[in-house]
Structures are given as structure tokens and as C-alpha cells.
Amino acid sequence: MSYSKEIFPNGFTLLAETKRGYPVASMGFWLKSGSNRESTENQGVSHLIEHMLFKGTSRWSQKEIALKIERLGGSLDAYTAKDHCAYYQSLLNNRLEEGYDLLEELVFRPSFPEEEFESEKRVVVEEIREYLDNPMDLLSNEFHSFFYPNSPLGLPIAGTEERVLSFDRNAVLDTYRRIYTPANLVMTLCGDVDLAKFRRFLLEKMESWPAPRLLPPPLRPPKPARGFLFLPEKRGQRWSQSYVHLAWPLPAFQERRRYRLSILSHIVGGGFSSRLFQRLREEMGLAYSLSSFLGSYNRYGFFGIFAALNPTNLFPFCKALKEELNRLCQEGLQDEEVETARLNYESAVILGMEGTSSRMKVLFHNDFLLGHYRSPKQTLNTIRSITREELETEMRHLLKPEKMAFALLGRKTRENKIKELWND
């Protein structure tokens, strides 16, 4: 396995990892901008652009694109995130150049056909309505709006119905042309690839690319909010459960800290043997869905806990949750649970080495979030070197009630008592 990174004169970046003997290659175009570049006036535009890239290009119609995707075999997918957009695929090695041609055509030559533009806006509106019907998606959107006030990070990725329906094709096309520039794009490639040959092929393709443009200025990191957000049911809504989202803000992820937090998350609530899962679900039966996780963005993020539970269990759940977090911080961790979490993380890294798709994605995220390449061996060595004492220091510094944001979606239940509990 070998790795290379090259930044071309036009600013375009190629990250490649060759894996000999693999019949499948994976590649992706990654845009280093997401909904975090939007405002209340154009919220949802990045997500709509992602949709429109599949609706026709200078060479192919929407149906021809769909047929080409299926005839290539493999798979092709795309998504819009808060801080990036992705277009990626896996396919047989001998069809690598065909697959590249398809991705390049989508990313650099979309035509934004008028009739497709109007119909796709309606499709996105249906997607937004689906989110609003899902309490977990709804809570996530409302939480981000509360946690990142006065910041594009607080806006929903898909936008709002009113804003999406108001979009003008020419304005959206202008946004696309401003953002989808070579210097704002990264390509990742993983597989049994002749990299020197592919590089020559890529240089020929670049001759038809748009002229380089200046990158937008770096975003100022947001200032996360603290406190409580209570979201009662609205007219017509009837949730059978209450949904809880807690978060503690994190600054930019330094390399070792990222791995440390991942191990800590598994111990706190990320696995079946975790403290919260065993205590609050298995022993006390206070919740069905319960997990901890990392919200990771470029230059910022949060440590989160999510739960879905019967509304009558809300206060006992919060009380038990606070007690268990306090116990963790006061009594510390057990060597056995640290080793279990570490082994679980190691297994995930090793299993990710078995395919090209996961490695292709890791190439981008390491470069985007950490700023450099990490081989699986380097990652494993770091994971194995993290000590219980490091984890305890991290945990006690992080899990403080005064740093916490608490969001609740569901029936209005004992708000003042919940505030008193966490503020005590």
C-alpha cells in the first residue's frame, strides 16, 4: 500500500492510495464547501446543486446519466454535509477511466436544464417534508440551529420549503460556478491503479476544466451556545416518545485527541457494553435508543448523547444520566472497558482496510479534518498508545454541566425540574 498527494497548479488536489491485487477501485470528488457557506437568503442551495448535477450535462440527459451509472455496474452516490459535498463511486478497475469520465462530467459540466430545475425543487421540498415527519431529523435540525446561533452551521442542509421554491435557476447556477472551482475540489482514488498513467490521463482532462478562481475566505469558527431548548409538539404532531440531544462543544480536532474522543465515546455510550447503555437501558429500562457520538466538522465539532424514551421516563432518565456521568468523572475508568473500546476501534480500522471504498473516504477525511495522511498502521499505533489516564483527563475536562447544551423534542414535561437538575 502506497500513498501520494499532489496539488496541481490550478489548485486541484489528488489523494491516492494504491492497493495491489484489488479488482475494485473507488474514487470521489469532494467539494470543500457545504451548507456552512450559505446564509438565510440562500440556505439549501448547496443541496439543490448536488441534486441538479445528476439532472443533465452538456453531453447527457438525466436519463442517459442514469443509464450510464447502471451500465458501469458498481455504485455511485452523493451527499451534502455541513462542511463539504461528496460524489463518489466504486467500480471494476478496468472501467476506471469510464467511471472518471462520468464523475467529471457531473461535477464540471452540469447544464441545469430549466424543466428539470423546477421539478427538482419540488422533489427537494418532499425531502424536507420527510425530514419534518421524522422526529430524530427534526431534533437534529433544531439542535444545530440552537447550538450554532448566528452561524450557517445552524441552518438546515436542505433549506426550507419557502426558500427552495423561491430559488432562481440563474442565481443557483452562479453559485455553482463560484464554488465548484478546481482549487475547491479534492479527488480521492484507491485501488490497484497505475498512478503514473492515471496522472497523465488526468492532466489531459484538466485542459478542458474551468479557469481557477480564488477560494472563499476561511470561515470563522462558530461560538456554540449553552443551555436548554425545549420543543413541544406542534398542532398535528403526536410523538409517542421524547427525544433528547445533549452536546458539549469541541474545538478543532487534533489528531491524537480525535482518536481519544472516539475511544471515550465508545466507553460512555457507543457500544452495547458502554456505561450508559448498560445502566440506563439494560438495568433501569429507561430508554430504548441510546448512544453517544462525535459531531465532526472542519475546525470544530461536539461530543453528543442521544436518546429516545417514553415521556414518563424523562425526568428519571435525566437524573440517572447525570448520576452516571458524574460517577464516570469521579471514579474514573476501568482498565477492562478501556481495552474493550480500544480493541473495538482497532477492529473497525482493520476491517476498513479490506475495501477500497472506506479507504477512499478516509483519505479525504484525514486530509480535511487532520490536515495530513494517516496510514492504517499509524492510526493503530496511536490508538494502542492512548492511556486510561489520558481518557480520564479528557472526560473530566469535557463532561461539565456548565458546558452542556440540552435539547428535548416531545411533550412538554417538567422543564423547570430538568433545568434545576442539570444546573444543580
RODO-2510 file (C-alpha; in nm, 4 decimals, decimal comma):
residues 424
     n   res          X          Y          Z
     1     m     0,0000     0,0000     0,0000
     2     s     0,1426     0,3383    -0,1018
     3     y     0,0083     0,6916    -0,0735
     4     s     0,0597     1,0089    -0,2715
     5     k    -0,0752     1,3637    -0,2591
     6     e    -0,0384     1,6166    -0,5366
     7     i    -0,1690     1,9718    -0,5625
     8     f    -0,1772     2,0813    -0,9265
     9     p    -0,1092     2,4394    -1,0478
    10     n    -0,4845     2,5057    -1,0739
    11     g    -0,5228     2,4178    -0,7037
    12     f    -0,6905     2,0799    -0,7600
    13     t    -0,5782     1,8110    -0,5134
    14     l    -0,5357     1,4389    -0,5853
    15     l    -0,5089     1,1953    -0,2931
    16     a    -0,4307     0,8389    -0,3997
    17     e    -0,3645     0,5100    -0,2242
    18     t    -0,2677     0,2097    -0,4323
    19     k    -0,3735    -0,1365    -0,3140
    20     r    -0,2269    -0,4138    -0,5246
    21     g    -0,4393    -0,7151    -0,6094
    22     y    -0,7800    -0,5491    -0,5622
    23     p    -1,0215    -0,5853    -0,8574
    24     v    -1,2311    -0,2865    -0,7435
    25     a    -1,1307     0,0797    -0,7463
    26     s    -1,3059     0,3656    -0,5660
    27     m    -1,2863     0,7347    -0,6478
    28     g    -1,4574     1,0507    -0,5370
    29     f    -1,4786     1,4230    -0,5970
    30     w    -1,5035     1,6177    -0,2707
    31     l    -1,6039     1,9819    -0,2552
    32     k    -1,4519     2,1678     0,0403
    33     s    -1,7725     2,3661     0,0946
    34     g    -2,1144     2,2661     0,2208
    35     s    -2,4109     2,4413     0,3743
    36     n    -2,1646     2,6269     0,6012
    37     r    -2,1110     2,8741     0,3155
    38     e    -2,4779     2,9694     0,2971
    39     s    -2,6953     3,2395     0,4529
    40     t    -3,0603     3,2619     0,5474
    41     e    -3,1218     3,4005     0,1973
    42     n    -2,9804     3,1015     0,0074
    43     q    -2,9977     2,8186     0,2613
    44     g    -3,0329     2,4844     0,0861
    45     v    -2,8602     2,5939    -0,2348
    46     s    -2,5643     2,3526    -0,1943
    47     h    -2,8019     2,0600    -0,1504
    48     l    -3,0077     2,1635    -0,4550
    49     i    -2,6894     2,1930    -0,6634
    50     e    -2,5970     1,8377    -0,5620
    51     h    -2,9357     1,7202    -0,6932
    52     m    -2,9032     1,9183    -1,0166
    53     l    -2,5660     1,7710    -1,1060
    54     f    -2,7484     1,4464    -1,1882
    55     k    -3,0167     1,6165    -1,3999
    56     g    -2,8240     1,6729    -1,7197
    57     t    -2,4887     1,7847    -1,8529
    58     s    -2,3537     1,9367    -2,1735
    59     r    -2,3349     1,5820    -2,3190
    60     w    -2,6015     1,3747    -2,1459
    61     s    -2,9619     1,3973    -2,0336
    62     q    -3,0835     1,2912    -1,6903
    63     k    -3,1938     0,9524    -1,8281
    64     e    -2,8637     0,8959    -2,0096
    65     i    -2,6771     0,9683    -1,6846
    66     a    -2,8938     0,7133    -1,5011
    67     l    -2,8256     0,4516    -1,7710
    68     k    -2,4506     0,5165    -1,7628
    69     i    -2,4434     0,4759    -1,3843
    70     e    -2,6200     0,1394    -1,4091
    71     r    -2,4144     0,0146    -1,7063
    72     l    -2,0915     0,0847    -1,5211
    73     g    -2,2003    -0,1666    -1,2565
    74     g    -2,0570    -0,0784    -0,9180
    75     s    -2,2206     0,2084    -0,7329
    76     l    -2,2351     0,5884    -0,7403
    77     d    -2,3598     0,8115    -0,4606
    78     a    -2,3570     1,1722    -0,3445
    79     y    -2,4449     1,3800    -0,0410
    80     t    -2,4269     1,7323     0,1003
    81     a    -2,2901     1,7891     0,4515
    82     k    -2,2390     2,0960     0,6677
    83     d    -1,8801     2,1480     0,5548
    84     h    -1,8391     1,9502     0,2306
    85     c    -2,0153     1,7763    -0,0574
    86     a    -1,9216     1,4365    -0,1995
    87     y    -1,9650     1,2469    -0,5284
    88     y    -1,8103     0,9019    -0,5240
    89     q    -1,8242     0,5570    -0,6793
    90     s    -1,6788     0,2077    -0,6746
    91     l    -1,6297     0,0069    -0,9928
    92     l    -1,4108    -0,2551    -1,1592
    93     n    -1,0509    -0,1490    -1,2240
    94     n    -1,0821    -0,1974    -1,5990
    95     r    -1,3613     0,0640    -1,6120
    96     l    -1,1782     0,3279    -1,4107
    97     e    -1,1481     0,5821    -1,6926
    98     e    -1,5155     0,5428    -1,7866
    99     g    -1,6113     0,5998    -1,4268
   100     y    -1,3896     0,9053    -1,4046
   101     d    -1,5461     1,0497    -1,7219
   102     l    -1,8901     1,0183    -1,5652
   103     l    -1,7924     1,1875    -1,2384
   104     e    -1,6025     1,4653    -1,4154
   105     e    -1,8969     1,5343    -1,6444
   106     l    -2,1336     1,5615    -1,3475
   107     v    -1,9065     1,7887    -1,1443
   108     f    -1,7729     2,0210    -1,4174
   109     r    -2,0385     2,0310    -1,6925
   110     p    -2,3912     2,0279    -1,5462
   111     s    -2,6442     2,2078    -1,7651
   112     f    -2,9121     2,2848    -1,5041
   113     p    -3,1972     2,2287    -1,7543
   114     e    -3,4885     2,4611    -1,6812
   115     e    -3,7584     2,1933    -1,6782
   116     e    -3,5516     1,9684    -1,4504
   117     f    -3,4719     2,2607    -1,2211
   118     e    -3,8368     2,3357    -1,1441
   119     s    -3,9306     1,9701    -1,0888
   120     e    -3,6245     1,9032    -0,8727
   121     k    -3,7129     2,1909    -0,6423
   122     r    -4,0411     2,0100    -0,5754
   123     v    -3,8509     1,6844    -0,5126
   124     v    -3,6322     1,8601    -0,2542
   125     v    -3,9437     2,0031    -0,0867
   126     e    -4,0747     1,6476    -0,0470
   127     e    -3,7397     1,5517     0,1057
   128     i    -3,7687     1,8413     0,3519
   129     r    -4,1199     1,7320     0,4476
   130     e    -3,9907     1,3815     0,5090
   131     y    -3,7320     1,5230     0,7500
   132     l    -4,0023     1,7195     0,9311
   133     d    -4,2048     1,3992     0,9740
   134     n    -3,9069     1,2261     1,1357
   135     p    -3,8588     1,3406     1,4977
   136     m    -3,4889     1,2480     1,5033
   137     d    -3,4159     1,4516     1,1885
   138     l    -3,6305     1,7352     1,3179
   139     l    -3,4484     1,7399     1,6513
   140     s    -3,1098     1,7354     1,4771
   141     n    -3,2008     2,0398     1,2678
   142     e    -3,3449     2,2303     1,5627
   143     f    -3,0480     2,1383     1,7818
   144     h    -2,7965     2,2718     1,5289
   145     s    -2,9949     2,5941     1,4987
   146     f    -2,9816     2,6338     1,8779
   147     f    -2,6223     2,5153     1,9264
   148     y    -2,4762     2,7281     1,6449
   149     p    -2,6744     3,0559     1,6588
   150     n    -2,5943     3,3248     1,4031
   151     s    -2,3926     3,0743     1,2020
   152     p    -2,4580     2,8909     0,8738
   153     l    -2,3932     2,5693     1,0681
   154     g    -2,7259     2,6280     1,2362
   155     l    -2,9175     2,6263     0,9069
   156     p    -3,0752     2,3020     0,7786
   157     i    -2,8728     2,1467     0,4970
   158     a    -3,1762     2,1062     0,2714
   159     g    -3,3077     2,4569     0,3489
   160     t    -3,6756     2,5375     0,3929
   161     e    -3,9700     2,4818     0,1606
   162     e    -4,0208     2,8538     0,1032
   163     r    -3,6547     2,9222     0,0296
   164     v    -3,6079     2,6258    -0,2062
   165     l    -3,9224     2,7085    -0,4067
   166     s    -3,8035     3,0694    -0,4416
   167     f    -3,4668     2,9773    -0,5960
   168     d    -3,3942     3,1233    -0,9388
   169     r    -3,2093     2,8989    -1,1826
   170     n    -2,9579     3,1647    -1,2876
   171     a    -2,8755     3,2564    -0,9270
   172     v    -2,8202     2,8889    -0,8367
   173     l    -2,6065     2,8427    -1,1483
   174     d    -2,3965     3,1450    -1,0487
   175     t    -2,3435     2,9900    -0,7032
   176     y    -2,2348     2,6639    -0,8645
   177     r    -1,9823     2,8414    -1,0890
   178     r    -1,8394     3,0333    -0,7944
   179     i    -1,7960     2,7297    -0,5676
   180     y    -1,7193     2,4375    -0,7989
   181     t    -1,3700     2,5522    -0,8885
   182     p    -1,0652     2,3211    -0,9172
   183     a    -0,8961     2,4736    -0,6113
   184     n    -1,2025     2,3941    -0,4002
   185     l    -1,2110     2,0275    -0,5081
   186     v    -1,0256     1,7172    -0,3940
   187     m    -1,0196     1,3849    -0,5744
   188     t    -0,9544     1,0635    -0,3837
   189     l    -0,8601     0,7393    -0,5535
   190     c    -0,7971     0,3954    -0,4052
   191     g    -0,7329     0,0624    -0,5742
   192     d    -0,4922    -0,1340    -0,7927
   193     v    -0,4202     0,1660    -1,0129
   194     d    -0,1267     0,2627    -1,2342
   195     l    -0,0957     0,6057    -1,0763
   196     a     0,1528     0,7471    -1,3275
   197     k    -0,0797     0,6514    -1,6148
   198     f    -0,3836     0,7919    -1,4359
   199     r    -0,1999     1,1173    -1,3642
   200     r    -0,1247     1,1626    -1,7372
   201     f    -0,4902     1,0912    -1,8125
   202     l    -0,5970     1,3463    -1,5501
   203     l    -0,3661     1,6182    -1,6860
   204     e    -0,5223     1,5790    -2,0304
   205     k    -0,8692     1,6127    -1,8811
   206     m    -0,7737     1,9265    -1,6890
   207     e    -0,7214     2,1167    -2,0140
   208     s    -1,0994     2,1493    -2,0503
   209     w    -1,1689     2,2444    -1,6883
   210     p    -1,2919     2,5903    -1,5872
   211     a    -1,0295     2,8520    -1,5092
   212     p    -0,9096     2,8590    -1,1470
   213     r    -1,0862     3,1019    -0,9153
   214     l    -0,9914     3,2376    -0,5779
   215     l    -1,1056     3,0265    -0,2841
   216     p    -1,3606     3,1808    -0,0478
   217     p    -1,2054     3,3128     0,2749
   218     p    -1,1811     3,0758     0,5744
   219     l    -1,4861     3,0676     0,7958
   220     r    -1,4679     3,1991     1,1488
   221     p    -1,5332     2,9125     1,3945
   222     p    -1,8802     2,9489     1,5486
   223     k    -1,9383     3,0124     1,9169
   224     p    -2,1579     2,7264     2,0438
   225     a    -2,4484     2,8006     2,2748
   226     r    -2,5112     2,6551     2,6185
   227     g    -2,8386     2,5970     2,7968
   228     f    -3,1722     2,4355     2,7192
   229     l    -3,4015     2,4018     2,4198
   230     f    -3,7496     2,2577     2,4710
   231     l    -3,9528     2,1781     2,1590
   232     p    -4,3109     2,0855     2,2418
   233     e    -4,5353     1,9111     1,9934
   234     k    -4,6968     2,1397     1,7395
   235     r    -5,0531     2,1174     1,6188
   236     g    -5,0975     1,7969     1,4211
   237     q    -4,7893     1,6320     1,5711
   238     r    -4,8133     1,3449     1,8124
   239     w    -4,4847     1,1849     1,9097
   240     s    -4,5113     0,8653     2,1113
   241     q    -4,1619     0,9223     2,2524
   242     s    -3,9484     1,2058     2,3789
   243     y    -3,6148     1,2687     2,2066
   244     v    -3,3140     1,4047     2,3936
   245     h    -2,9941     1,5502     2,2491
   246     l    -2,7048     1,6648     2,4706
   247     a    -2,3807     1,8140     2,3426
   248     w    -2,0507     1,9519     2,4674
   249     p    -1,8545     2,1739     2,2246
   250     l    -1,5184     2,0709     2,0841
   251     p    -1,2544     2,2836     1,9095
   252     a    -1,0637     2,1708     1,6012
   253     f    -0,9760     1,8028     1,6192
   254     q    -0,6112     1,7463     1,6833
   255     e    -0,5002     1,4053     1,5661
   256     r    -0,4469     1,2294     1,8975
   257     r    -0,7493     1,3922     2,0551
   258     r    -0,9761     1,2681     1,7777
   259     y    -0,8793     0,9071     1,8497
   260     r    -0,9043     0,9689     2,2225
   261     l    -1,2581     1,1029     2,1886
   262     s    -1,3621     0,8096     1,9692
   263     i    -1,2483     0,5641     2,2354
   264     l    -1,4167     0,7698     2,5058
   265     s    -1,7422     0,7804     2,3106
   266     h    -1,7481     0,4013     2,2903
   267     i    -1,6989     0,3754     2,6666
   268     v    -1,9652     0,6341     2,7507
   269     g    -2,2469     0,5247     2,5216
   270     g    -2,1205     0,3997     2,1883
   271     g    -2,1380     0,0260     2,2438
   272     f    -2,3604    -0,2391     2,3981
   273     s    -2,1180    -0,2715     2,6899
   274     s    -2,0948     0,1066     2,7412
   275     r    -2,1717     0,2673     3,0755
   276     l    -2,4883     0,4461     2,9665
   277     f    -2,6301     0,1570     2,7651
   278     q    -2,5769    -0,0925     3,0450
   279     r    -2,7021     0,1321     3,3256
   280     l    -2,9878     0,3315     3,1706
   281     r    -3,1223     0,0766     2,9244
   282     e    -3,0279    -0,2732     3,0387
   283     e    -3,0504    -0,2232     3,4166
   284     m    -3,3065     0,0552     3,4555
   285     g    -3,5069     0,0197     3,1317
   286     l    -3,5372     0,3965     3,0890
   287     a    -3,4720     0,4204     2,7135
   288     y    -3,4697     0,2064     2,4021
   289     s    -3,2410     0,4098     2,1712
   290     l    -2,9330     0,5442     2,3474
   291     s    -2,5925     0,6358     2,2081
   292     s    -2,3004     0,8741     2,2281
   293     f    -2,1199     1,0056     1,9204
   294     l    -1,8879     1,2710     1,7787
   295     g    -2,0187     1,5522     1,5604
   296     s    -1,7120     1,6206     1,3451
   297     y    -1,6756     1,9246     1,1220
   298     n    -1,3757     2,1001     0,9781
   299     r    -1,2227     2,3038     1,2663
   300     y    -1,4993     2,2339     1,5204
   301     g    -1,7447     1,9758     1,6485
   302     f    -1,9173     1,8366     1,9576
   303     f    -1,9452     1,5312     2,1800
   304     g    -2,3071     1,4213     2,1763
   305     i    -2,5507     1,1900     2,3566
   306     f    -2,8856     1,0943     2,2027
   307     a    -3,1799     0,9041     2,3480
   308     a    -3,5414     0,8205     2,2595
   309     l    -3,7654     0,7264     2,5510
   310     n    -4,1152     0,7171     2,6962
   311     p    -4,2108     1,0734     2,8088
   312     t    -4,2981     0,9428     3,1554
   313     n    -3,9342     0,8304     3,1952
   314     l    -3,7869     1,1684     3,1036
   315     f    -3,7001     1,3020     3,4475
   316     p    -3,5776     0,9648     3,5875
   317     f    -3,3683     0,9273     3,2718
   318     c    -3,2092     1,2703     3,3083
   319     k    -3,1427     1,2091     3,6765
   320     a    -2,9807     0,8703     3,6098
   321     l    -2,7819     1,0114     3,3166
   322     k    -2,6367     1,2921     3,5254
   323     e    -2,5529     1,0495     3,8075
   324     e    -2,3752     0,8111     3,5695
   325     l    -2,1741     1,0884     3,4057
   326     n    -2,0753     1,2182     3,7496
   327     r    -1,9756     0,8666     3,8542
   328     l    -1,7598     0,8310     3,5447
   329     c    -1,5785     1,1572     3,6146
   330     q    -1,5380     1,0966     3,9897
   331     e    -1,4466     0,7271     3,9934
   332     g    -1,2655     0,7108     3,6609
   333     l    -1,2477     0,4293     3,4079
   334     q    -1,1737     0,0600     3,4395
   335     d    -0,8825    -0,0906     3,2503
   336     e    -1,1097    -0,3581     3,1061
   337     e    -1,3562    -0,1143     2,9471
   338     v    -1,0715     0,0934     2,8058
   339     e    -0,9209    -0,2170     2,6471
   340     t    -1,2599    -0,3251     2,5092
   341     a    -1,3155     0,0145     2,3457
   342     r    -0,9624     0,0212     2,2098
   343     l    -0,9971    -0,3273     2,0576
   344     n    -1,3305    -0,2329     1,9025
   345     y    -1,1749     0,0746     1,7422
   346     e    -0,8767    -0,1252     1,6174
   347     s    -1,1108    -0,3793     1,4579
   348     a    -1,3020    -0,1034     1,2773
   349     v    -0,9754     0,0331     1,1335
   350     i    -0,8568    -0,3120     1,0213
   351     l    -1,1922    -0,4020     0,8671
   352     g    -1,1877    -0,0701     0,6827
   353     m    -0,8623    -0,1750     0,5169
   354     e    -1,0389    -0,4627     0,3415
   355     g    -1,2204    -0,2465     0,0876
   356     t    -1,1288     0,0451    -0,1360
   357     s    -1,4462     0,2464    -0,0698
   358     s    -1,3821     0,3012     0,3006
   359     r    -1,0170     0,3870     0,2419
   360     m    -1,1111     0,6326    -0,0327
   361     k    -1,3357     0,8161     0,2140
   362     v    -1,0740     0,8060     0,4908
   363     l    -0,8218     0,9707     0,2575
   364     f    -1,0416     1,2778     0,2267
   365     h    -1,1498     1,2992     0,5891
   366     n    -0,7936     1,2658     0,7216
   367     d    -0,6709     1,5395     0,4897
   368     f    -0,9744     1,7630     0,5509
   369     l    -1,0035     1,7214     0,9282
   370     l    -0,6473     1,6411     1,0367
   371     g    -0,4533     1,8081     0,7568
   372     h    -0,2423     1,5090     0,6587
   373     y    -0,2376     1,1394     0,5705
   374     r    -0,2583     0,8656     0,8311
   375     s    -0,1773     0,5112     0,7281
   376     p    -0,3732     0,2298     0,8963
   377     k    -0,0543     0,1300     1,0781
   378     q    -0,0028     0,4832     1,2128
   379     t    -0,3659     0,5000     1,3207
   380     l    -0,3452     0,1662     1,5006
   381     n    -0,0238     0,2646     1,6771
   382     t    -0,1864     0,5852     1,8044
   383     i    -0,4973     0,4026     1,9243
   384     r    -0,2870     0,1447     2,1099
   385     s    -0,0774     0,4161     2,2794
   386     i    -0,3703     0,6039     2,4344
   387     t    -0,3810     0,5507     2,8093
   388     r    -0,6593     0,5308     3,0637
   389     e    -0,5173     0,8412     3,2350
   390     e    -0,5453     1,0404     2,9092
   391     l    -0,9062     0,9361     2,8681
   392     e    -0,9943     1,0301     3,2257
   393     t    -0,8349     1,3739     3,1878
   394     e    -1,0244     1,4302     2,8640
   395     m    -1,3519     1,3139     3,0153
   396     r    -1,3279     1,5335     3,3244
   397     h    -1,2361     1,8374     3,1171
   398     l    -1,5204     1,7787     2,8709
   399     l    -1,8290     1,6483     3,0511
   400     k    -1,9126     1,9507     3,2650
   401     p    -2,2781     2,0598     3,3001
   402     e    -2,1857     2,4261     3,2556
   403     k    -2,0513     2,3466     2,9065
   404     m    -2,3555     2,1457     2,8013
   405     a    -2,6392     2,2164     2,5592
   406     f    -2,9596     2,0189     2,6180
   407     a    -3,2402     1,9807     2,3589
   408     l    -3,5697     1,7984     2,4063
   409     l    -3,8361     1,7232     2,1459
   410     g    -4,1681     1,5885     2,2653
   411     r    -4,4405     1,6560     2,5142
   412     k    -4,3812     1,9479     2,7440
   413     t    -4,2611     1,7711     3,0560
   414     r    -4,1210     1,9207     3,3776
   415     e    -3,8971     2,1766     3,2073
   416     n    -3,8112     2,3638     3,5256
   417     k    -3,7237     2,0450     3,7137
   418     i    -3,4944     1,9361     3,4295
   419     k    -3,3190     2,2723     3,4314
   420     e    -3,2812     2,2609     3,8096
   421     l    -3,1417     1,9079     3,7891
   422     w    -2,8662     1,9953     3,5429
   423     n    -2,7912     2,3346     3,6960
   424     d    -2,7571     2,1932     4,0482
***
